[in-house]
Amino acid sequence: MSPVRRPGRPIRPTSAAGKLQTNASNEGGIEEGRPSTAGPGLFHGRDHSPGPAGDRNHGPSPVQGGRQSQAGKVNTSQYGKSSDEDFFKVDTNSKRRLTLGAVDGIAEKTDAFPLRARLALHSAPSVKIEDKINLEHLFKLKQSFQATDKDGMITLNLEEFKKVLRSSLDLKMRNDEEITELFMKIDSSSHGEIGWDQFCTYMQLEYEEKEEAYLRMKQVDLQTPATILSSPHRETILKITNMSDGTCVTASQDGTVAFWSGTMDLKRHRSLMADQNATRTKPKWVTDLVLMPQYNKIIFGTGDREIQFYELSTFEPYCQVTSLETTPLKLDYCSTGYDECLLVYGDSEGCINIILIKGAGETLRTWKKMPKTDGIASVTLEKVAHSPLTQFLRWKVHDDWVADLKYYDEIRAVMSCSNHENSALVIGCTVGSTHVEAQLKEIKEMTFQPEVAERKMKITQQNYAVAKKRLDADQTVFRIHKGVKTFDYSKEKNMIITGGMDRLIRIWNPYVPSKPTGMLRGHNAPIFSLFIASDENRVYSISQDKTIKVWDIKDQVCMLTVRPKAHKIRGDIHASLYNNTSKVFVIATDLMAMLSHKAKSQGHGEIVHTHKEPVRAACYNPAFKHIVSASDGSVVKIWDYETGNAVFEFTQAHDDSAITTMIFDSSGRRLITGGRDGKLKIWNYNNGHCLKNLEKEEGCDEVTDVTYIEMNKNRYIISVGWDRHINIFSDSGENIHHVQHPMPRWPDDIKKGHKEDILCVASCPPTLLATSSYDGEVIVWNLVSGHTYCHLNAPEFEHDVDDELDEDNSVGRVIFIPSRRILKDSAQLIASGPRGCLHFWKVFDGGELYARFSCSHQYRTYISSLILASDDSTLFVGDALGYVSVWDIENYCLSEPADEPPCLIGSWRAHIQTVTSMNLVEEQSIMITSSDDCTVRLWTTEGHYVGTLGQQTPWDIYNSATFSHPMVPYDVLIDPLSLPNHPVLDGRMSSHDVIHAESLENGSNGEDEEEDEDVNKKVINSTGAQSLPNQDGPVKDFVYNDEMIAEEIKKKPFKSGTGKRLRHEKLKKPQKDRGGPSTYQGLKCFDLDDEPPPMTPPSKNKDKLLDDPFGLQF
């Protein structure tokens, strides 16, 4: 192994400036690894194997009726070949497709794959052998196994297995390493041979676990009943939309607008039509709403054939476009470029009206200066159509009113729908193509007949609002039974979904209008709204009867149905929205209601989680290059070390009990886990097969740690836990029982063992074993005889008495230094406690403490993890605050005790909670850390961030360009404890020293410095008595009394300067202390000018006393 790379310069702090991790969370990666031979299960036998996908840099325009121009030919690339059959399929595997232009000659090329994704893709291995095996291959393999029958034993060794697999699966070019890896996975017991039964068992269990993992990944649930919101609306809510930050905006017919947070907390609301309706006999109704965020405007369509603009911040009216030909029913807005935008609205005549605006800022300011009508600046549609900066287009598209419309800038086209079957859904361009023959005719007329041309131009200007029909090449028409009421489009998924009166949800390829690629059945009422959640691979639908369904895009099956009896939303539905940012379903009936996911999504888009629960352990397997992680939810996940992709997972490893510890056997083929149920289990972790249960005969106390020992030809599994004893299990192939009990306990363990719960165990073959307990005792054992070498108890120091109430005596981790096991005069054992300090112990001659120091980021922070480099020169320490520190201990306590701590090489913050385990991969100088913050992360030994297991973007462990460095995890960056230490707050410097650091360095008055040092050396408590400084931690904070404050004032420590906060004092005359009375004592006294009249005592008259018993009248 190569030595651990040490940093040659100070490690970059995790709180450094704002380069953030931008990796989105991964859904698990199990979907790509789902076997093709898996049973139909929930998916009714659908083929889930990924089909061929090509790199389509350009595609035919959906508005050209499927025709393809020369510029839009389908290209091929190194990622795969493209064919016409593949081209007209809905591509649901977004990882393989680069770009797919949606309009010929208009769609721009998106950026190529990022460098890190590209490199990882080329370095990633191909599909695993076991995933390529189908039923036909199984029959061939069975015949090959039977052909090698020897003495009735159908078994194959490695070489025979290679020949059989190559001949049956035609793997002539397959690498031997992959076949060897498959053989090792099946031969978990390292017998050197596998049989047909073992092969079938492995394949069956792997397929079963992968299918279950696939279904778990697809699970979705909404919290019921729905949360009813307090709404400011008093009329029907007609529109719910959201902003880029997740803020929801609702609008009602009376013009009331409300803004809601992502969690649907009401921020503000206002009625915009109140002033206008005050002077009208009939109120003005709003038909639709759309936001114009680039110019801080909100746009309304009204029933008076107007489009009104309001300020988004103040809700003040800005301007309006009046005299529209028809009532605008549906609105949409999009920014198309710098200072350019378009406004689209559909009307009751089935027309699509488009206002193209160039120089939007200047145009809006011009409209603002127009004459006012009803208190708002107004401009007619005719002026808009004839303005040089605007263009008005009106297309006759549908034969019924427009039910919905949307402009998609990605494809530069408008999608609209109606209930008319022959024009149910139309995808059309905005401007339209040029009719060459008509243009040539106009040019001839202008040349030879200018009067006729001028007359025609005037007629055209007068008929600006006459609806025209697009050319067939400018639109794509989808003819659907009973029309379309709602639709949604996803450029990422290259799909359109439609729903209408026939209660069916259809999935379309935008280039194929003749036939849908899929149909989703299940609703019993007309479809009201549809939403595509591309990042979730789901479709959300709601029907008129308020039934909500969640569909899987890839498998095209219903994953969840929420009926009105479950969500308890009453009234007729008027509007709905699925907020992709906050993952909340909002429904408006007579009330406002919200449905959120039970399994909460990650709080911030930048935070990636490896598990849903805290991660208790993570182990690296060099044999298969896997990282295995285990969580409190009893879930075990396997990850590819080289790329970070998920490989496999299985759940309920210890039923409902959490997994507390984990280790591999010496061969790396079996995984040993311990849980809170007091059991140990041995697994073939590659397929989730439990090979053996290791249980105590009585009691089910939690297992806290486990180690695997191989002595000569004997192998043992040693566990410790809350039963306060050492349990040793023999790992021999002779024991064929599935449940195995421990060997008899050592006599010294019963008589001289621990009195408290054992927290850790460590071994140093061939003779040493160490255990530590909650009370701070460390016992070193002889592995051969079972006798105790010594009992190690850390002595108490004087400054520990003050912290008696807060002291932590537990020793959570112990680790041997193997290279020193024969050096009698050196420290051979490192313990992570008690009291949050590292202790170096000599274990021979009864034991002796060689060194003690605090190594955590904050004083007395619990040390949770220790690991040594292979050459025993570098120690890595993880603590409860998530920090990892690196120490040079090569010559530390090698021959004698040490008073000072070793050299600190560097430190960084890896997590925001306790570091539960660390693994060192010295070939690539990589550190693997796990934590209670539900993450497993990879770092270089210099502290550079590689990535988090579970992130969407893979890495290439052999190429540092694919690492996340110099970015850091987002949760670490924003955590307050990641901020650098402040010298004043830590008590290491005074505020005067910080302010005047430069002047002190340049050499100020030496006497003043000595006086300051004398003052800082005094540590006085509230009673005036001095206390000793803490030897292992920072100096305690000063507690000043009145005498000390007076002494400090007389010394005037700030005479070298006034400081930044007091620079204005230079303009004032400084006061001088002349030894006389103070300013307060020199104040003059004056007599009162207005003296109140004297008060007379109450009367003693008995009659008056009866009338005024309390003497209130004088």
N, C-alpha and C positions, 0 to 999 in steps of 0.2 A: 504494500500500500504506500502511496505517496504521502508524505507528511502533510499535516494540516497547513494550509496557506495562512500566513499571518499578515495582518494588515501592516503596510509600510507607512501609513499616515493615519491621522485620527479618523475614527469612524464617523461618517456623516450622521448628525443627530436626526432622530425620527421626527422631530418637530420642525425640520427645515422647511423652507418656503414651498409654496403651493403647487407642487407637482403631485397630483393625486393618482390613486389607482383608478383606472377607468375600465376595469373588467366587470362585465355583468355576471350575474350568478348563473350557474349551469344547472340544468334540470336533472342532471345525473349521468347522462351519457349512456344509460342502459338501453335507450331506444335503438341506437345503432347496433348494439350487440345482441339484439333479440334473435334467437335462432330461427332459421327458416323452417325447421321441422317441428316447431312448437305447436301444441294443440290449438284448436280453434278458440276454445274458452269463450270469452266475452265477445270476441270479434268475428264469430261465425265463419271461421275458416278463411278469412281474408289473408292475402299474401302481404306480409309486412317486410319482405326483403327489399332493400333499396334497389331501384332500377337504375339503368344507365342515365347519367346526367352529363350534359355537355356544357361547354362555355359558350354562351350565346351573347356575343357582344352587341348584336343588333337583331331585331326581330321585325316581322311584318307588322304594319300598323293595324290595330283593330278597327280603325275607321276606314280601311280600304277594302273591306269585305273579304279579307283573307288573301288578297293579292300582295305580291312582294316585288319591290323594285330592286334594281341592281345594287343600290346603296344599302339595301337591307338584307343582303344575303346572310344566311346562317354560317357563322364561322366555327371552326374547330380550334381546340387548344390542347395543351399538354395534359389537361385534366380529363379529357375524354373526347369521344367523337359524338357528333350530333347527326341525327337523322330526322326525316319528316315525321315518322311515328312519334319519336320522343318529343318533337317540337310542340305538338298539339296536345300534350299531356299536362295536367296541372302539377306543377313541381312543388312538392311539399318538403323536400329536403334542401333547406336553404343553405346548408354548409357546402354543397357541391356546385350550385349555380353561382356564377359571378354576377352578371347583369343580364337583364332581358328587357330591351327597349320596348316600350308599349306603343309607340307611334313611330312609323317609318320615317327616318330622316330628321326626327325632332328630339327623341330621347337622347340625352347626353350620356356619355360613358361615365359610369361611376368609377371611383378609385379602385385600383387593383387591390388584391388581398394585402393586408398589412404584412410587413416583412416577417414578423414573428409567426403569424399564422401560416405563411407560405413555407417557411423553413420547417415548421413543425409538421406540416402536411407531407412534405417530401421525406422527412425522416421517420414518420410514423410507419409501423409495420402494416402489412396487408391484413385482410380478414383472417382470423384464426382458423386453424384447420378444423376444429370441432364445429365451427359455425357453417362450414361448407358441406358437412356430411348430411345426406338425405337418406330416404328409405332405401333407395336402390344401392347406395354405398354400404348401408348396414348389411344387406344380404350378401354382398360381395365380401365384406369383412368377416362375416360369420363363416362363409365357406373357406376363407383363407385360414381362419383360426382352426377350423376342424381338419383342414388338410395337414396341419402340423401336430396332430394328436400324437402324444408320446405317452405310452403306458396309461392311457385313459385320462391324462392330464392335459387339458387344452390350455397351455400357457405359452407365452412368447417372451423371449428376452428382448433387450433393446434393439439389437441388430435385426432379429427376425421381425420385430414390430415395424422397423423402418421399411423393410422390403415389402411387407404385407400392405402397409399404408400407401406406399408409392404405387404398387400395382393396382390396388383397388380404387384409389382416388386419382390416379394419373398425375402424381406429384413428382414428375421427373426433375423439374427445376426447383423444387421446394427445398429450402434451406434445412439442413440436418438439425440445426439448433431448435427449430420450431417443433419438429417431431420429437426430439429428445425432451423438450419442455412438456409436451403432452404426455409422454411416457412417465415423466416424474410426477406429474399431477395425478395420474391414475395410480401409480405405485407409491402411495403416500407412506407406506410402512418400510420402504427401501429394501424390499425383498429381491429386487432385480428381475422379477418376472411378473407379468400380468396375465389374467385369464379373461375369457370372453364375458363371464359374469361381472368381473370388475369393470371391464370396459363399458358394458351396457349400464351398470349401476351409475358409473360416473356421468355418462352422457345424459341419462334420464334425470338425475338429480340436478345437473347443471341447467338443463332445459327448464325444469320445473321452477328452480329458483329465479332464473332469468324472466320467466313468464310472470311470476309473482312480483318481481321488482318492476317489470314493465307496467303492470296494473297499478302498483302502488304509486308510480310516478304519474300516472294519469288521474289519480284520485282528485276529486274536487268536491268541496262542500260549502254551502252558504249558511250563514247563521240565521236561524228562524226562531221565533217570528221576526218580521222586519222591524227595524227601529223607526218609529214614527217621529217625524221632525215637526217642530213648530214653524209654520210657514207664514210669512207676511202677506201672501197673496190672498185676495178676496174674490178673484175671478179665475176663470179656467187658465191653467198653465199650459201654454202652447209650445214652449221650446225650452230644452235643457241642453246647454253646451258647456264646454270646458276650455280653459286657457292652458297654455303650455306648462305652467307651474302646478297644474292639477286643480286650480280654483274652478268651481262650478258656477255657472251663471244661469239663472232662471228668469223667464219673462212670462207675464200673463197678458190677457187680452186688454186689460185696462191700462197697460203701459208700465206696470210695476216691475222693477228689475231688482233682483236680489243676488248678492254674491256670497258664496259658501266656500269654506275651506275644503281641503281634500277629504277630511273626515266629516264633512257636511255640518260644520258649525257655522251659523249665520254670522257673516262679517258686517254687511251693511245692506240697506235696501232703500229704494226711493221710487215714487210714482212720477214718471216723466210726463205723463199726459194730463196731470191735474190742472195745470195752468191753462192749457188749451181747452179742456173740457168745461172749465168754469164759465166761459163765454159762449158756449154752444148749447143749443137745445137738445141735440143728440150727441152722445159721447162718441169720441173717435176710438176705433178699435185697431189693435195691433194684429197683424197677420203673421209676422215672423221677425226674427232677430238674428243678427250676425255681428261678430266682433271685428274691428279693424285695428288690431294692436299696434301696427307699425306707426300709426298716426294718432293713437290714443283716442279712438272714436268707437262709438257703438251705433249700429245702423238698424233702423226699424223699417218694416213695410207696414203701411196702414191701409185700412179699408177705403180711404178717400183717394186712392191711387197716388200715393206719395211714398217717397223714400226719404226718411229723416235721419240726420246725423246729429249725434249728441257727444259732448265731451265725456270720456270714460271716467275721468277723475272727479269732475265737479257735477256731472249730469246736466250741465247747462246746454240748451239747444244751440247748435252750431249753424246748420243750414239744411235745406231740403230740396229734393228734385220733385217737381210737381207736374201735373198734366200728363201723367202716364196714360197710355192707351187702354190698359186694363189694370185690374187689381193685382199687385204682386203677392202671390201666395207663398212662394218659397224663395229664400235669399241665400246667396253664398258670396264670399269674398276671398280673394287670394292675391298676395303680393307676387308679382311675376318678375321683378327685377328691381334695380336701384331706381327709386322714385317712380315706379310703374306698378300698376295694379289693375285688377278688373273686378267688376261687380256683376253678378249674374242673378237673374230672377226669372222664375216661371210663373205663368199666369193661368187664368181659367180657360183660355182659348187653346191651351196646349202649346204655346209659343215659349221659346227660350230667348230671353232678352239679355244682351251683353253690353255693358258699358266699359270700354277700354280706356284707361286714363294714363296718359303720359305726362310726367311732371305733376305727380299727384299733390305734392305740397303746394305748388303754385295754384293748381286748379282749385283746391279746397279753399285757399285764401281768397281767390276770385269769387267763388260762390258765397263766401262769408260776407262780401261787400255788396251783394245784390239787395234790392229792396225787400223789406220784411213783409211777410204776410202772417197774421196772427202771432206776431212777435218773433218770427223766425225768418232768417234770410232765405229767399226762395229763388230758384232757377228752374225754368221750364225744360222739359225734355227736348223740345225743339232746339233751344240754345245749346244744350249739351251735345246734341247730334251734329250741330254745325260748328262747334268750337274746334279750333286747330289742335288743341291738346287732348281732345276726347273723340271717341268714335262709338257710334251706337249701331248695334246689329240686332236684327230680330229674325229668328228662324222659326218656321212652322215645322214642329217636330211631331207632336202627338195630336190625336183626334179626340182627346179628353183632357181634362185639366191636369196640370203637372202635380203628381203626388209627392215627388221628392226630386231634388237635383243636387249635384255636387261637382265642383271643378277640381280636378287633380292635376297639379302642376307637374307631377312626375311624368305624365303621359301627354300633357298639354291638350287635354280634352275635357268636355263636359259630359257627365253622365246624368241622365234624367229618366224618370219612369212615370207611367200612368196606368190606369186600369184598362186601357184599350189594348186588345190582344195583339194586333198587328204592329203596334209601336209600344210594346210593353216596356222595353228598356232600350235606350238609344245612347250610343257613345259617339259624340260628334265633335268636330273641331270648332274653334271659336270664329276665325275669320273666314275660312273657306278657301277652296282652291280657285285659281284664276281660270276663267273660261276663255281659252286662247282665241277661238273663232269670234266670240262676241267682242273681245278687246280689239282685234284687228279691224272689225267692222266699225267700231267707234273711232278708231284712228283715221280710217278712210273718210268717215263723215266729217270729222273735225278738219281734215285737210281740204276736201272738195265741197262739203256742204256745212260750213261753220254755223249758219243760222239754224239748220235742223239739229245740229249737235248741241247748240246752246239751249234750244227749246227743250230738248230731251233732258238736259242736265237740270234745268229748272223743275221739270216735272219730277225728276228723281229726288231732288231736294224736298219738294213738297210732299212726296210719298216716302219720307224717311222711315215712317213707322209701319209701312206695309210689310207683312211677314213674307219671307221668301223660304223656299225649300232648298235644303242643301243638295249638292250633287251626291250621287250614290257612292262616289269614292271618298266623300268627306264624312261619312258616318257608317256605323255598324248597327244594325237593327236586330234585336232579339225578340222573336215572336213567342209569347208565352201564354198559355191558357189562363184566362180570366185576369190577365194583366199582372202588374207588379205594384205593390203598395210601398215597399221599402227595399233597400239594397245596401250593400257595403262592398268596398273594394280594398284589396291589399296588394300593393306593388311588390312587397317582399315575398308573398306567397303566390303572386301572379294568379289571383282568383277573384271572381265576383260571386257574391251570394245574393239571391233574390228571394223574396217572399210576398205572398199576396192572398187573394181571396180563396184560392184552392187549398190552403193550409199546408202546402209543400214548400220546403226550402231547397232551392236548386243551387248547385255549385257549377260555375261556368269558367271556362278558359276565355279570356277576353278576345282571343283571336278566332274562336270557334263559336259562332252564334247559332249554329244549326242544332246542336245537341249538348245538353249539360253533361259534365263529367261525373256528377254525383247528385243524388237526391236524398234528403233527410226527411223521414216521415215520423210523425209522432204527435204533432199538434192537432187539436180537435176544433180549433177556431182559426179565423184568418190571422195571418202573421202581422203583428203591429210594428216591431222593430227588430233589426239585426245588427250585430256588432262583431267584428273580427278582432280578436286579441292575438296578434301575430306572435308576440313574445311568449304567449302561453300555448300556442298551437290549438286554440279553442275558438268556437263560435258561440256567442250568447244570443238567444232568441227569446222573444216574449210575444204572446198572442193576445187577441182581444179579450180572452177570458182570464187574463193575468197569469197564465201558466208560463213559468220560466224554464228554459231548457239550456243545458250546456252540452255542446257537441265537440268531439275530437276531430280536428281537421284531417289528420292523416288516416285514421281508421274509419272516419265518417260514421261514428256511432254516438248515441246519446250517453253521456257520462252522468248526468244529474237532471232530475226533474223536480221542480219546486212548485207545488200546486197552491191555489189560493187558501186552502184550509191550513196549509203549513205556514205561509208567510203572513196571512191574516191582513192583507191590504184590501180595504173596502173601496167601493165606488168604481166608476168607469175610468179606464186608463186614458190619459190625455197626452203624456209625454214620458220618455224614458231615456236613459243614458247609462252606458257602462264606461266608467272612468278608468282608462288604461293606466293612468299615473298612480292613483290611490287604490285601484282594484276594488272599486265600490260600484254597485248597481243601484241607480237612483230611479225611482218610479214616482210619477205625479198622477194622482187621481184627484179626488176632492181634498186629499192630504198629500204631504210629501213623505216618502218612505225610503229607507236605505237598507240594502242587503250587502253584507260584507262577507269575505271568506273566513271560515273558521280557522284554517291554517294561515296565520298572518304571513303576508309576504314580508320580505326584508324591509326594515325601516327606511333604508336609504339605498338608492340604486347602485351606489358604489360599494356597498358592503356585501361581501361574499361569504356564505356559510358553507362549511363542509358537511355538518350534520345539523339536524334540527335541535338536538340536545347537546349539553356539554360533552366534550370529547375527553375521555378518561385516559386513553392510551393510543399511541401510534407506533408501529414497528416497521422497519425496513427489511425487506427480504432480498438479499443480493442474488439468490439463486434464480428468481423469476423477475427481478427488478420491479417488485411491487411494494407499495406502501399500504399497510393495513391499518385502519382506524376503527376504534370502537367507542360507543357513546353510552350515555345514561339510559337511552331508550332501548338498550340491548340490540343495537344495530351494528353490524360489522360491514364495512365497505372496503373494497379493494380498488386501488388506484394504480395507474401506470406511472412509474417514477419518472420516465423519460419525457412524458408529455403532460402529465397531470390529468389525463382523461380517466373517467370512471370505467372500471373493468367489470366488476361484479359486486353484489351485495346480498346479504341474507339477514333476516330479522329474527326476533324472538330467540336469540342465542341462549339466553338464560331466562326464558319465559318473559315475565314482566320485570325481572330484577335487572339492575344496572350492571354493566361490565366494569369491573374496577381495575383489572390488571391483565396483561397480555404478554406473551413471549413465544418465540419460535423454538422448535427443537433443533438439535445440532445439524440435521440435514436440510432444514428450511422448508420441508414439505408439509409439516403439520403445525397447526396453530394451537396454542394452549391458552385458554381464557379462564379467568376467575371472576366470580360475581358476588353480589351482595346476598345471594341465596346460599352462600357457603360452599358452593360446588366449583370444581374444576372440570373443564371439558376440553377434549382433544378433537380437533377438526381437520378435515381436509378442506381447507378454506377456499380452494379453487372451485368447489361446487357446493359448499355448505353442508357437507356430510359430517355428522357428529360420529366420530369413531369410538369414543369411550367417555364415560362419566367417572370422575374421581370424586368420591363422596366420603365424608367422615361417618363413622358408624352412629354417632349421636351428636346432636347439635347442628345448627345451621348458621353459625356465626360468620360474618362477612370475611371474605378473603381479601386481604389488602395488597399482597405482593406474592410473586412466584418467580422461581428461577429454575433453570434446567442445567443439570450437572452430568458430565460424562467422566467416569473414573474407570480407567482401564477398559474393560468390556462391559461394564455396568453403566446403566443410565438411570437417572433419578429425576423426579419432579418434586421440588421442595416448595411448600407454600406456608405462609404465615397469615395471621389475621386476628380477629377479635377473640378467638378462643385462647390466646396467650400461649400457644404451644406451636412447635414445629412439626408439620405433617409431611412425611416423606412417602412418596409413591414410587414404586418400581416401574420402570418403563421397559419392560421386556416383552418380546413377542410370545412368550410362553403362556401368558395370562390371556385367555380367550374370552373372558367375561366382559360384558359391556359395562357393567358397574364394578368399579374397583375401589377397595378400601385402603387406607394408609398402613404402612408398616408400624410395628410397635414403637412407641415413643422412647427416646433416650431417658435413662434414669435421671441424668442431671437436668434434663428439661423439666421433669416433673418436680424435682426437689429444689433445684437452684435456678430455675428459669425465670421468665419475666412475671412481674406482678401486675402489669398493665397491658393494654392491647398492643400487639406487635404491629408496627407500621411498615417495616421494610426488611428485606433479606438480601444479602450479597454474598457471593462466593469467590474464592481465590484458590482454584485447584492447585495442588491435589489435597490440601489438608485444611484450609481455612474457610470458615463460614461466619458471617456476622449478622446479627439481628438487632434492631432498635425498636424502642417502645415509646409509648405516649408520655411516660414519666421521665424520659431523658436518659434511660439506661441503655447502654450498648454492650452486648455480650458477644464475645468471640468464641467460636466453637471449633473443636477438632472434628472434621468431617468423617474421619476413619473410626474413631473411638466414641464419638458423641460426648466427650467431656468438654468442660469449659476451659478455655485458655485464660480468660480474664473478664472482669466486669468493669466497664468504663463508665464513670460518672463525672461529669464536668464540675469542677469546683465553682463556688460562688465568689464573685468579686464584690468589692465594697459598693460600687455604684449600682450593682444589681438589687440592692436592698430597697432603693427608692422605687423600683419598678416591680415590686413584689406582686402587686395586685394584677399587673398587666403582663407578667412574665409568661413565656411559652416554653415549657420544658420539653416538648415533644421533639424527637429526632425523626424527621420524615424520610431522609435518605442517607444511606451509607454506601461507600464505594471503596474498593481496594485499589491500591496502586501495584499492579502485578509485578512490575520490574523490581520492586523493593521487597518482595516476599522473603528473600533470603538475607536481606540486609538488617541485621539485628539492631543497629543503632539509628535507623532512620524511621520516619513516620510512614507506616504502611496503610493506614486507614483514614479516610476523610468522612466526617459526619456533618450533616446539615443542621446542627442544633446542639444543645438547646439555645433558647433566647435569640433565634434568628442569626446565629453566628456560625461560621465554618470552624470546625475543630479538626486539627491534624493530630492523630493518635499513633503512638508506638504501641503495638499490641504484645510484644514480647516482654518478659520479665515483669509480669503483672500489669503492664500498661502504663503509659505516661503521656500526659498532654504536652505536645510539642509547640502548638501554636493555636491561637484563637483570634479571629478578626471578623468584623462585619463586612459582608461583600455585597449586600443588596443595595438597591437604589436609594431606599429610605431606611433609616435606622430601625433595626428589629423587625424587618420584613421577613416573613416566613420563606425559607428556601425550599422549593418544591421539587427540584430536579437537578441531578448531577450527571455528568458524563465526561469521560477522559478520552483523549486521543490515543491512538494505538501505541505511540511511543511514550506515553505517560508524561509528556512534557507540557501539555495544555489542558486546562480544566475549564469546562463550560458549566455555568451555573444559571439556573432559571428560578425566578422568585414569584411570589404571589401577586406582584404588580405587573407581571408580564415582561419583565426585563430579562435579557440574556447578557451575561458578562463573561469575559474571556480572561483567564489568568495564566501567567507563566509560572509553573511550579516545577520546572525541570530540576532545579537544584535547591528547591525550597524544603527545609527540614530534612535534608539528606543525611546529615550526620549529627545535628544538634538542634535544640529548640530555637525558635525564632521569635523575636519580639515585634517585628514589623510585618505587615502583610506582604504577600508576593507582588510582583509587578502586574498591574492591570493593563492588559493589551488593548481592550476596548469593550464597549457595551452598547447595546441598542434595545429599543423596546419592540418586542415581537408581537405582543398581544396586549389586550386591555384587561385581561383577567389572569388567573393563575396559570402558569406554564405547567402542564401535567406530565409531559414526557418530552425527551429530546433524543434524536438519533443522529449519528454522524456518519456521512458517506464520504470517506476520505479520498476516493478515486477522483471525484469532482469537487472536493472541498465544499460539500453541501451539508447544511444543518437542517433537520426536520424537527419542527416543534408543534406540539398540540396544546390546546388550552381549553379552559372552561368557557371561553367565549364562542364555542361551537366551531372552531376553525382548526385546520392543520395547514401550516405554512412552511415553505421552503426558503432558506436563506443561504447565501454564501457564508463562509466562516469569517468574512470581513464585515458581515452585517448588511450586505446588499440583498434587497428583496427580489426573490425569484417569482413567487406567485402563491396563490392559495388554492388548495385542492377544492374543486367545485366551480372554479371560474370558467367562463365560456371560452376564452382565448387560450389555446394550449401553448406550451413552451417547448423548446428543445434544450434539454439539459446540457447538451454538448456545445451550445452556441449561446454565449452571454448576451448577444443582441436580442434574443427573444425574452430576456428577463424583464420584470416590471421595474427594476432599478433604472433611474433614480427615484421613481415614485415609491410611496409607502402606502400601507393599507389605510383606507379612509378612516376607519374607526380609531386606529392608533393616532392618526394625525389630529383628529378633533378632540381627543380625550384630554381633559385638563392636566392630567398627570404627565403627559408627554411634553409639556412646556419645560424649557430649561430652568434650572434652579436659579433663584434670585439670591444674590449674596447677602442682602440685608435681611430678607425674610428667613434665610437659613441661619442667621446669627453669626456668620463668619466675618462680616464687615459692618461697620457703622455707616449710616447714611452720609456722614461727612467724608468718609474715605472714598465712597463711591462718587460723590459729586466732585471731589478735588483729587481724583486719582492721578490725573496728569501732573498737577502741581506737586503732589507728593513724590512722584517718580522723578521729577526734575530736581528734587532736593530742596525741600522747604526747611523751616527751622527744625533742627534736630531735637532741640529741647521739647518742642511741642509734640513731636512724634513719640518721644519717650514718655511724656505725660499721658498721651492717648493710650499707649501700650499698657501703662500701669493701670489706667482706668479699666481697660478691656480685660485685664487679667483678673479683676475682682468680680467675683460672682457672689452677690449678696442676696439672701432670701428676705422675705417680708419682715422678719424680726431683726434683721441687721447682721445675722451670723453668716459666715462664709461657708460654702460647700465646694467640694472638689469637683473639677470638671469630669465629664464622662470619658473614660479612656477609649471606648470603642465607638462612640457616636459623636455627633457634633456637640459643641458647648451649649449648655442650657441657656435659655433666654434670660436677659437681665430683668430683675425686679427692682426698681428704684424706690428709695424712700425720700422723704423731704430733704434730708441733709445732703444726700447725693445729688439731688436736682439743684440745690443751691450752690453746691460746689462746682457743678458743671457750668452753671450760669456765670459764675465769677471767672472761670477759665476762658470764656469766650473762644471756643474752638473754631469759630467761623471767621476769624479775622483775616484769613488769607483770601477771602472772597465771599460775596453774598449769595452766590448760587443763581441758577436760572430763574427760580421762582421768585427771587427777591430783587431782580434787576431794576424794577420800578422804584425801589427804595433809594436809588442813587439821586433821584431828583429832590428828595426831602433832606432837611437838615438833620444830621444824626444827633441823637441825644447823648449827652455825656454824663457819666456817673461821677459826681463831685463829692460823694460821701455824705451829702446832706439828706434831708427827708425825701421820700419818694414823691412822685407826681400826685398820687392819691392823697398823701398826707398834706400836700401843699394846696389843696382845693380850698376856696373861700366859702364861708357860710353866710347866708342871707336870710333875713326875716321874711315871713310870709306877708304878702300884700293884702290879701283878702282873708280876714279871720272869720270863721263861722261864729254865729251867735252862741252864747253859752247855753248849755242844756240845764233845765230845771228838773229836780227830782219829781217823781210822781206824787200826786196829792194823796194825803192820808184821810180824806173825807170818806166816811162810810158809804154815803149815798153814791158818790162818784165811783167808789170801789166796786159797788154792785154793778154799775153800768160798764165799768172798764176793769174787770177782775185781774187782767194781766198787765195793767199799767201801760197800755200802748198809747194813750193820749196824754199829752203833757200840758 
